[in-house]
Amino acid sequence: MKAIRECQTRRRLLLICSLAILVIKLRAGVEAQSTSAGQSDTPTSGVASLSAAGDGNSTFSADYFADSDSADSDSADSDSAGSDSADSFTKGPDDWVHRWLRTVDKTRSEQPHYASPLITTHVLLVQQFRLDSWYQSAHPSGAETDEYGAGRGLEVIPNSRMEVQVGIPPYYFHQSPNTPDGFGDLSVFLKFRVASAPEAKGGYFLGFFLGGSFPSGTPPNGTGHTIWTPMIAAAKRWRWFDWQTNFAGVLPQSGTATIGRQIIFNNTFQFNAAKVFWPEVESNTTFFVEGPHSDNAQTFLTPGLVIGPFRVGERLHFTFGGGLQTAVSGFYLYNHRWIWTARFPF
């Protein structure tokens, strides 16, 4: 057991060092690209703007998360925020791919811009591939578990009001000889945008979300039951600060006696520095309404840092981050959850 823990510690330290080297190289590459490309890659406004042609085409800049207090001035500055390569992509032939990508860019321009939190559901319509990993210890046994994938996966904007997520079943690695490793359940998540506005027009978002997980894994890694999670989500941005909040119910379709029902209340308080650094603090609370933990509640604080986005392709960007979730309530089912995340917006 000691050897396993030492191996896991070395692996985590290696991951931290690798990420640190990666951000330094990406930052240097972005600065070099900005210098050589001239005004086409120079950040002017963080909001993905409609093109000057007036045909609904839009450009997608490398700093599309950044603040844009000046975006209400229409402007040629905003129109030049993307690169020539992005223009060529979104102003291409009128086939379904280019029409869809123009819809994605227009949808982004109608929302505020901030990074996705580590735990709290991202209160935006986004298009990206995301992969997370968690390392945590159970309470009261102290058994450690690694979770790879964390139910994240492909997130796509099919139209201006919706997002569809298909989560890859997570893989659980239990550092306990009596608990089998294996894949968890398949999940799907739908987002509907009720109302939103970019920073220059209020910087807010309101939406109704619905998640579902389906019994594709074998217990204890899978629940063995279908679970629905309806959610109300809202967010507001003020210059360099944003607040994102979710209120959700976890409702098993069957197996309530063993799984129980829960109410989830998450809040994220996030800052933006130097356009690519997003330090945050999250409050994550679960109220157990039914089941074996009925009438209990657990609360975690999650400080973290998200870094990006960095341009790595014509439309492809890269963002990564990490944090530590720590229990602050007397009752909790796990503790000291280390979180690592990588996202590829496109």
C-alpha positions in Angstrom: 0.0 0.0 0.0 2.9 2.4 0.9 4.5 1.7 -2.5 1.2 2.4 -4.3 0.8 5.8 -2.5 4.4 6.8 -3.3 3.8 5.9 -7.0 0.6 8.0 -7.0 2.4 10.9 -5.4 5.2 10.8 -7.9 2.7 10.7 -10.7 0.8 13.7 -9.4 4.0 15.7 -9.0 5.0 14.9 -12.5 1.7 16.0 -13.8 2.0 19.4 -12.0 5.5 19.9 -13.4 4.3 19.0 -16.9 1.4 21.4 -16.7 3.7 24.2 -15.5 6.1 23.7 -18.4 3.2 23.6 -20.8 1.7 26.9 -19.7 5.1 28.6 -20.0 5.6 27.3 -23.5 2.0 28.1 -24.6 2.2 31.6 -23.2 5.5 32.3 -25.0 4.0 30.8 -28.2 0.9 33.0 -28.0 3.0 36.1 -27.5 5.3 35.3 -30.4 2.2 34.6 -32.6 0.7 37.9 -31.6 3.9 39.8 -32.4 4.4 38.2 -35.8 0.7 38.3 -36.9 0.2 42.0 -36.2 -3.2 43.4 -35.7 -5.0 40.2 -36.8 -4.2 38.5 -33.6 -4.0 41.5 -31.3 -6.6 41.3 -28.5 -9.0 44.2 -28.8 -12.2 42.8 -27.4 -12.9 39.6 -25.5 -16.4 39.1 -27.0 -16.6 37.1 -30.2 -18.1 39.8 -32.5 -20.3 39.8 -35.6 -18.3 40.6 -38.7 -18.4 43.9 -40.4 -20.0 42.3 -43.4 -23.2 42.1 -41.5 -24.0 38.6 -42.7 -23.9 37.0 -39.2 -20.4 35.6 -39.6 -18.2 36.0 -36.6 -14.6 35.7 -35.5 -13.3 33.7 -32.6 -10.4 35.3 -30.8 -7.8 33.6 -28.7 -8.9 35.7 -25.7 -12.6 35.1 -26.1 -13.1 34.7 -22.3 -11.6 38.1 -21.7 -13.6 41.1 -20.4 -15.1 43.5 -23.0 -16.3 46.7 -21.4 -15.6 48.4 -24.7 -17.6 46.0 -26.8 -20.7 48.3 -26.9 -18.8 50.6 -29.2 -19.4 48.7 -32.5 -16.5 48.7 -34.0 -13.9 47.8 -36.4 -11.7 47.0 -33.4 -14.0 44.3 -32.3 -14.4 43.0 -35.8 -10.7 42.5 -36.1 -10.3 40.5 -32.9 -10.0 37.2 -34.7 -7.3 36.0 -37.0 -7.4 35.8 -40.8 -7.5 32.0 -40.5 -10.6 32.2 -38.3 -12.3 34.5 -40.8 -11.5 32.1 -43.6 -13.1 29.3 -41.6 -16.3 31.2 -40.7 -16.7 32.9 -44.0 -16.3 29.8 -46.1 -18.8 28.1 -48.3 -22.4 28.0 -47.3 -22.5 24.3 -46.4 -24.0 23.0 -43.1 -20.6 22.9 -41.3 -19.9 26.6 -41.9 -23.5 27.5 -41.1 -23.3 25.6 -37.9 -20.0 27.2 -36.9 -21.4 30.7 -37.6 -24.2 29.8 -35.3 -21.8 28.7 -32.6 -19.8 32.0 -32.9 -23.0 34.1 -32.9 -24.2 32.3 -29.8 -20.8 33.0 -28.0 -21.2 36.7 -28.9 -24.6 36.8 -27.1 -23.2 35.6 -23.7 -20.8 36.8 -21.1 -17.3 35.3 -21.2 -15.6 33.5 -18.3 -13.9 30.2 -17.6 -15.7 26.9 -16.7 -15.4 26.2 -13.0 -13.9 23.0 -11.7 -17.0 21.6 -10.0 -19.9 24.0 -10.6 -21.7 23.4 -13.9 -20.5 26.0 -16.4 -23.3 28.6 -16.7 -22.9 29.1 -20.5 -23.5 27.4 -23.7 -20.0 26.1 -24.7 -18.5 23.9 -27.4 -15.4 22.0 -26.4 -14.0 18.6 -25.4 -13.3 18.3 -21.7 -11.4 15.7 -19.7 -11.1 15.9 -15.8 -9.4 13.7 -13.2 -10.1 13.5 -9.5 -8.1 12.0 -6.6 -9.9 11.7 -3.3 -10.0 9.8 0.0 -13.2 8.3 1.4 -14.5 9.0 4.8 -14.3 7.4 7.3 -12.2 4.5 5.8 -9.6 6.8 4.2 -9.4 4.6 1.1 -8.1 6.6 -1.8 -9.8 6.6 -5.2 -8.6 8.0 -8.6 -11.3 8.9 -11.1 -10.3 9.5 -14.7 -12.7 11.3 -17.0 -15.1 12.5 -14.3 -18.1 12.1 -16.6 -16.8 14.9 -18.9 -16.6 14.6 -22.6 -17.9 16.3 -25.8 -20.0 19.5 -25.5 -21.6 20.8 -28.7 -23.9 23.8 -29.5 -26.4 22.6 -32.1 -28.4 25.8 -32.2 -28.4 29.2 -30.6 -30.4 28.1 -27.6 -29.1 24.7 -26.7 -26.0 22.7 -25.7 -25.7 18.9 -25.7 -23.0 17.1 -23.7 -22.2 13.5 -24.0 -20.0 12.3 -21.1 -17.4 9.6 -21.4 -18.0 7.0 -18.6 -15.3 7.7 -15.9 -12.8 5.0 -14.9 -12.3 4.4 -11.2 -9.0 3.2 -9.8 -9.5 2.1 -6.2 -6.3 1.8 -4.0 -8.0 -0.9 -2.0 -7.6 -4.6 -2.8 -11.2 -5.5 -2.0 -12.8 -2.9 -4.3 -12.8 -3.7 -8.1 -11.7 -1.0 -10.6 -13.9 -0.3 -13.6 -16.0 2.2 -15.6 -18.8 4.2 -14.3 -22.1 5.2 -15.9 -22.7 7.0 -19.2 -24.1 10.5 -18.9 -25.9 13.1 -21.1 -26.5 16.7 -20.2 -28.7 19.3 -21.9 -28.6 23.1 -21.5 -31.3 25.6 -22.6 -30.5 29.3 -22.6 -33.5 31.3 -21.4 -31.8 34.7 -21.5 -28.3 36.1 -21.8 -26.3 39.2 -22.7 -22.6 39.9 -23.3 -20.6 42.2 -20.9 -21.5 45.4 -22.7 -25.2 44.7 -22.3 -25.3 43.4 -18.7 -23.1 40.3 -18.7 -25.7 37.8 -17.4 -27.0 34.3 -18.2 -30.1 32.4 -17.1 -30.8 28.8 -18.2 -32.6 25.5 -17.4 -30.4 22.4 -17.6 -31.2 18.7 -17.4 -28.7 15.9 -16.8 -29.1 12.1 -17.0 -26.9 9.2 -16.1 -27.6 5.7 -17.3 -26.5 2.4 -15.8 -23.7 1.3 -18.1 -21.2 0.6 -15.3 -21.2 -2.2 -12.7 -21.5 -1.3 -9.0 -19.7 0.0 -7.0 -18.4 2.1 -10.0 -21.8 2.4 -11.6 -25.0 3.1 -9.7 -27.1 0.5 -11.4 -30.0 3.0 -11.8 -31.0 5.9 -14.1 -30.7 9.3 -12.4 -32.1 12.6 -13.6 -30.7 16.0 -12.5 -32.9 19.0 -13.4 -31.1 22.3 -12.7 -31.5 26.1 -12.7 -28.4 28.0 -13.5 -27.5 31.7 -13.5 -24.5 33.9 -13.7 -23.4 37.5 -13.7 -20.2 39.2 -14.6 -18.8 42.6 -13.3 -15.6 43.6 -15.1 -12.9 41.3 -13.7 -15.2 39.3 -11.4 -18.0 36.8 -12.1 -20.4 34.7 -10.1 -21.9 31.4 -11.3 -24.5 29.5 -9.4 -26.5 26.2 -9.8 -29.5 24.8 -7.9 -30.3 21.2 -8.8 -32.1 18.0 -7.7 -30.6 14.5 -8.0 -33.6 12.2 -8.6 -33.1 8.5 -9.2 -35.7 6.9 -11.4 -35.4 3.8 -9.2 -33.3 2.6 -6.2 -34.1 5.6 -4.0 -33.7 3.5 -0.9 -30.0 2.9 -1.6 -29.1 6.0 -3.6 -31.4 8.6 -2.0 -32.4 12.0 -3.3 -30.2 15.1 -3.0 -30.4 18.8 -3.5 -27.2 20.4 -4.9 -26.3 24.1 -4.4 -23.0 25.3 -6.0 -21.5 28.8 -6.2 -18.4 29.9 -7.9 -16.6 33.3 -7.4 -14.1 33.8 -10.1 -11.6 36.6 -11.0 -9.7 37.3 -14.2 -6.1 38.4 -14.3 -3.9 39.0 -17.4 -6.7 37.6 -19.5 -5.7 34.0 -19.2 -5.6 33.4 -15.4 -8.8 32.6 -13.6 -8.4 32.1 -9.8 -11.6 30.9 -8.2 -13.3 29.8 -5.0 -16.2 27.4 -5.1 -18.8 26.5 -2.5 -20.3 23.0 -3.1 -23.2 21.9 -0.9 -25.2 18.7 -1.0 -28.4 18.2 1.1 -29.4 14.6 1.5 -33.2 14.4 1.5 -33.8 10.7 1.3 -31.8 7.5 1.5 -29.1 6.2 3.8 -27.7 9.7 4.6 -31.1 11.4 5.0 -31.2 14.7 7.0 -27.4 15.3 6.5 -25.6 17.9 4.5 -22.0 18.2 3.3 -20.2 21.4 2.2 -16.9 21.8 0.5 -14.7 24.8 -0.4 -12.8 24.5 -3.6 -10.0 27.0 -4.3 -8.6 26.5 -7.8 -7.0 28.1 -10.9 -8.0 27.8 -14.5 -5.5 29.0 -17.2 -6.3 29.8 -20.8 -7.5 29.7 -23.5 -4.4 29.4 -25.7 -4.8 29.1 -29.5 -3.4 25.8 -30.8 -5.2 25.7 -34.2 -7.4 27.5 -36.6 -10.4 27.3 -34.2 -9.0 24.9 -31.5 -7.9 26.3 -28.1 -6.5 24.8 -25.0 -7.4 25.5 -21.3 -6.3 23.7 -18.2 -6.5 24.0 -14.4 -6.6 22.4 -11.0 -7.8 22.8 -7.5 -8.4 21.1 -4.1 -11.9 20.4 -2.7 -11.9 20.3 1.1 -14.8 19.4 3.5 -15.8 22.2 5.9 -18.9 20.5 7.3 -19.0 18.0 10.1 -20.6 15.4 7.8 -18.9 14.4 4.5 -18.5 11.2 2.4 -15.0 12.1 1.0 -12.3 14.7 1.5 -9.3 16.3 -0.1 -10.3 15.8 -3.7 -7.6 16.9 -6.0 -9.0 18.0 -9.4 -7.2 18.4 -12.7 -9.0 19.6 -15.9 -8.1 20.0 -19.6 -10.5 21.6 -22.1 -10.3 22.1 -25.9 -12.8 24.7 -27.1 -13.4 24.8 -30.8 
